[in-house]
Amino acid sequence: MMILNTLAEQISSNKVRVLWRNGTQMKGVLAITVNFSAAEKDIPVIAELIAIRYLVVEKKVFGSVPKGGSSIRLCVGSREIPQLVKEQENNAFAGRFAGFLAGRMAGIGIEVSDNREFMVTEEEIRGCEETFILDEPGHYGERHEQVDTPAMGKVWVTAHAVQRYQERDTGANGETMKNPWSSFTKRIMNPDLQQTPLNARARIHKLIAHGSETEVWCHPSDTLRFVLSIGTDGSKYLVTVFERDNSHW
């Protein structure tokens, strides 16, 4: 199990210091200034989520970018983070920064702890501090992950779609897959995916359910269907997954 500990300390209305460690020797501190509009109470939570994404995906504190979250445990200081990951559909602004934990890192373990043991000391901070000044949320505020697929083109993958895929694609004994993100992206990267036509009734149902034009894609030999919602600007969002023989659809 790979463990990352983070602890956010607000030092002014828009400045946060995030202490972090992976084990007892690999540790540091991120000084994050949030210049974009956000509620002051959300600033420490947002900063801690930015720090987690930077450390896991960009700094690669685990040696490489994990294929999923099942082998990772986060020990976070902000009590709001576990709830933001669970409630990705409530549209909270701070929740945008937790989207990658519910999607790419699906299955990750999160616990809350304010334990400072083995974190950098005040004397050590100056020598290991990394500084971030964010005028815009940028990619840290993207609720969804974009995947450039051979067949469907660039699609934004929602956490809801990954969750539904995980529910519908269990093993023979009903066990939960270990790396849902890796398995899911492998499926949608298949170059043989094809768009399948919808009958009038199904088309109306999809429009009502998703509020926009929809497309359904699948592999000819597979029962899983991937539903895309098309934005007014042409952006494609992979919003859910269903089984061909599911009468609900």
C-alpha positions in Angstrom: 0.0 0.0 0.0 1.4 3.4 -1.0 0.6 6.2 1.5 0.6 10.0 1.1 0.1 12.3 4.1 -0.9 15.9 3.5 -1.8 18.7 5.9 -3.0 22.1 4.9 -2.3 25.2 7.0 -3.9 28.5 6.0 -1.5 31.4 6.5 -3.6 34.2 5.0 -7.0 34.6 3.2 -5.6 33.1 0.0 -2.3 31.5 0.9 -1.9 27.9 2.2 1.0 25.9 3.2 0.6 22.1 2.5 2.9 19.8 4.4 3.4 16.4 2.8 5.3 13.2 3.3 5.5 9.8 1.6 7.0 7.5 4.3 9.4 9.1 6.8 12.2 10.4 4.5 10.5 11.7 1.4 8.7 14.9 2.5 8.3 18.6 1.7 6.0 21.6 1.7 4.0 23.4 -1.0 3.2 27.1 -0.6 0.1 27.7 -2.7 -1.5 31.1 -3.4 -5.0 30.9 -4.8 -5.8 34.1 -6.7 -8.9 32.9 -8.5 -12.4 33.5 -7.0 -13.3 30.9 -4.3 -15.0 31.0 -0.8 -12.3 31.6 1.8 -13.4 28.6 3.8 -12.7 26.4 0.7 -9.2 27.7 0.1 -7.4 25.2 2.4 -9.4 22.3 0.9 -8.7 23.4 -2.7 -5.0 23.9 -2.0 -4.7 20.5 -0.4 -6.4 18.9 -3.4 -4.1 20.8 -5.8 -1.2 19.5 -3.8 -2.3 15.9 -3.9 -2.8 16.0 -7.7 0.6 17.7 -8.2 2.4 15.2 -5.9 0.7 12.0 -7.3 0.5 12.9 -11.0 3.2 15.5 -11.7 5.9 15.0 -9.1 5.3 11.2 -9.1 6.1 10.7 -5.5 5.2 7.0 -5.9 7.8 6.6 -8.7 5.3 6.7 -11.6 1.7 7.8 -12.2 -0.5 5.1 -10.6 -2.9 3.2 -12.9 -5.6 3.6 -10.3 -6.3 4.3 -6.7 -6.8 0.9 -5.2 -3.2 0.6 -4.0 -3.1 4.1 -2.5 -4.2 5.6 0.8 -4.4 9.3 1.5 -4.2 10.7 5.0 -5.5 14.2 4.5 -6.0 17.1 7.0 -9.2 18.6 5.4 -12.3 16.8 6.6 -14.3 17.9 3.6 -12.2 15.9 1.1 -13.7 12.4 1.5 -17.2 13.9 1.1 -16.3 15.9 -2.0 -15.0 12.7 -3.6 -18.2 10.9 -2.8 -20.5 13.7 -3.9 -19.2 14.5 -7.4 -22.7 15.2 -8.7 -23.5 18.0 -6.3 -21.6 20.6 -8.4 -19.8 22.2 -5.5 -16.9 24.4 -6.7 -14.4 22.8 -4.4 -15.6 19.4 -5.7 -14.1 20.2 -9.1 -10.6 19.8 -7.6 -11.5 16.3 -6.2 -12.8 15.0 -9.5 -9.5 13.2 -10.4 -9.8 11.2 -7.1 -13.2 9.9 -8.1 -12.3 9.2 -11.7 -8.6 8.4 -12.5 -8.0 7.4 -8.8 -11.2 5.5 -8.3 -10.9 3.1 -5.4 -8.5 5.2 -3.5 -8.6 5.0 0.3 -9.0 8.3 2.2 -8.8 9.0 5.9 -8.6 12.2 7.9 -5.7 12.9 10.2 -3.9 16.0 11.5 -0.9 14.1 12.7 2.3 16.1 12.0 4.7 13.3 12.9 7.6 13.0 10.4 6.4 16.1 8.6 9.0 18.8 7.8 9.8 21.0 10.8 9.7 24.8 10.8 13.5 24.8 10.5 13.4 22.6 7.4 10.7 24.4 5.5 12.8 27.1 3.9 15.1 24.6 2.2 12.4 22.4 0.7 9.5 24.7 0.0 7.9 24.7 -3.5 5.9 27.8 -4.5 2.7 27.8 -6.6 0.8 31.0 -7.6 -2.5 30.1 -9.3 -4.4 32.9 -11.1 -6.8 30.3 -12.6 -7.8 26.8 -11.6 -6.3 25.4 -14.8 -6.2 21.6 -15.1 -6.3 21.3 -11.3 -10.0 22.4 -11.5 -11.0 20.1 -14.3 -13.7 17.8 -12.7 -13.3 15.3 -15.6 -10.3 13.6 -17.2 -9.9 14.0 -21.0 -8.9 10.9 -23.0 -7.9 11.1 -26.7 -9.5 7.9 -28.1 -8.9 6.4 -31.6 -12.6 6.0 -32.4 -14.6 8.6 -30.4 -12.0 11.4 -30.5 -11.3 13.4 -27.4 -13.8 12.7 -24.6 -14.1 14.0 -21.1 -14.6 11.0 -18.8 -16.9 11.6 -15.8 -16.5 9.9 -12.5 -20.1 8.7 -12.8 -19.2 6.8 -16.0 -16.3 5.1 -14.2 -18.5 4.2 -11.3 -21.2 2.7 -13.5 -18.5 0.8 -15.5 -17.1 -0.6 -12.2 -20.6 -1.7 -11.1 -21.4 -3.4 -14.4 -18.1 -5.1 -15.2 -17.4 -7.2 -12.1 -15.5 -10.4 -12.2 -16.9 -13.9 -12.4 -17.3 -14.1 -8.7 -18.6 -10.6 -8.3 -15.3 -9.2 -7.0 -14.6 -5.5 -7.6 -11.9 -4.8 -10.1 -8.6 -3.5 -8.7 -7.9 -0.7 -11.2 -11.2 0.6 -12.7 -9.6 3.6 -14.4 -7.0 1.5 -16.2 -9.6 -1.1 -17.2 -12.1 1.5 -18.3 -9.6 3.5 -20.4 -8.3 0.3 -22.1 -11.9 -0.4 -23.2 -12.5 3.1 -24.7 -9.1 3.2 -26.4 -10.1 0.2 -28.5 -9.9 1.4 -32.1 -12.8 -0.9 -33.1 -15.4 0.9 -31.2 -18.4 1.9 -33.3 -21.3 4.3 -32.9 -24.5 2.5 -32.7 -27.8 4.0 -33.9 -30.6 4.7 -31.4 -34.3 4.1 -32.1 -36.6 7.1 -31.6 -37.8 6.0 -28.1 -34.2 5.5 -26.8 -33.1 8.8 -28.4 -35.8 10.7 -26.6 -35.0 9.0 -23.3 -31.3 9.9 -23.6 -32.1 13.5 -24.4 -34.3 13.8 -21.3 -31.8 12.0 -19.1 -28.7 14.0 -20.2 -30.2 17.3 -21.5 -28.2 17.3 -24.7 -27.5 15.4 -27.9 -26.2 11.9 -27.2 -24.2 9.2 -29.0 -23.8 5.6 -28.0 -20.7 3.6 -28.8 -19.7 0.0 -28.4 -17.5 -2.8 -29.6 -19.4 -5.1 -32.0 -18.8 -8.2 -29.8 -19.4 -6.5 -26.4 -22.6 -5.8 -24.5 -21.3 -2.7 -22.8 -22.5 0.7 -24.3 -20.7 4.0 -23.7 -22.9 7.1 -23.7 -21.6 10.4 -24.9 -23.3 13.7 -24.2 -22.4 16.3 -26.8 -22.0 19.9 -25.6 -23.1 22.9 -27.6 -19.5 23.6 -28.4 -19.0 20.0 -29.7 -17.2 18.8 -26.5 -17.9 15.1 -25.8 -18.6 13.9 -22.2 -18.7 10.2 -21.5 -21.5 10.3 -18.9 -22.5 6.7 -18.3 -22.2 3.0 -19.2 -25.0 0.4 -19.6 -25.6 -3.1 -20.8 -27.2 -3.7 -24.2 -29.7 -6.1 -22.7 -30.6 -3.9 -19.7 -34.4 -3.2 -20.1 -34.1 0.0 -18.2 -32.4 1.5 -21.2 
